[in-house]
Amino acid sequence: MAQPISYNITIKGFIIALTGAILFSTKAIFVKLAFASTKVDAITLLSLRMLFSLPFYLGIAWFASKKEGAQTITTKQWFYIAAMGLLGYYVSSLFDFIGLQFISAGLERLILFLYPTFSVLINTYFFRSKLNRIQIIALLLTYVGIGIAYYGELRVDTTNPNFFYGSFMVFLCAVTYAVYLVGTGKLVQKVGATRYTAYAMLFATLGVFTHYLTTKTFSAFHFTPTLIGYGLALAIIATVIPSFMISNAMKRIGSNNVSIVTSIGPVSTVLQAHFILHEYIFTEQIIGTIIVIAGVILIGWKRDTV
């Protein structure tokens, strides 16, 4: 039986994961702004995001396939890449976009960041990946902080009739994304970070377009400068750049460590939501944010001494 791969945190890997997480956190802001200013629905906005992302992933996939020394991808690997792509960036994203129609950006990010717990448990239980003491302490700090902030959201938002439905959709997003994260951590070592990300996103794009074409018509799609602007921002700033950064970070420091480092996402989203969307910041959010930052800094202190 193959031994589990052990990863150390390197400064470069930590910075790549952290930056990718912050860029990913802009997604909720762009989505909320698009919903408010264009009245677009979830699948249409998601389709626009993937449409503008498509040229980048097609180009990267082509160049990666031509790279000298690139390993041949087996049929089994193609199947898993397709499954992970559809799960991580189609199913998961759709749940997320639906949920964002009904809850705040800050709450969305807090619920979504239950996924590190799920991914770590999957790695530990199914793949026998061992948790070190720093990871355990960082996880505890991070989720105590998120729990406190989430409690505050529940106390403040008491009049929204779709509050629990929106929360449940984002919870499903967290579960499906955790599976994607674990699968990516295993596949990226065999396929390569760049090729894997490009191919997974292409399969996800196929899933999104199929969904749109079976539920909508082209005549219902009204391009406006505002909608195009949000689509481009979602595609480039919140999708293309951070997706490659996160995959690269997984290759450098492993999916468990990436899960913990990217816990900075809720902090980033809460601050952006306050200053851009004018969402209210309350005491529990502040306390939770401080604890989450402590957990992220703790995991960042671990250095690769090799």
Buried (B, 14 or more C-beta within 10 A) or exposed (E): EEEEEEBBBBEEBBBBBBBBBBBBBBBBBBBBBBBEEBEBBBBBBBBBBBBBBBEBBBEBBEEBEEEEEEEEBEEEBEEBBBBBBBBBBBBBBBBBBBBBBBBBBBBBBBBBBBBBBBBBEBBBEEBEBEBEEBBEBBBEBBBBBBBBBBBBBEEBBEEBEEBEBBBBBBBBBBBBBBBBBBBBBBBBBEBBBBBBBBBBBBBBBBBBBEBBEEEBEEEEBEEEEEBEBBBBBBBBBBBBBBBBBBBBBBBBBBBBBBBBBBBBBBBBBBBBBBEBBEBEBBEBBBBBBBBBBBBBEBBBEBEBEE
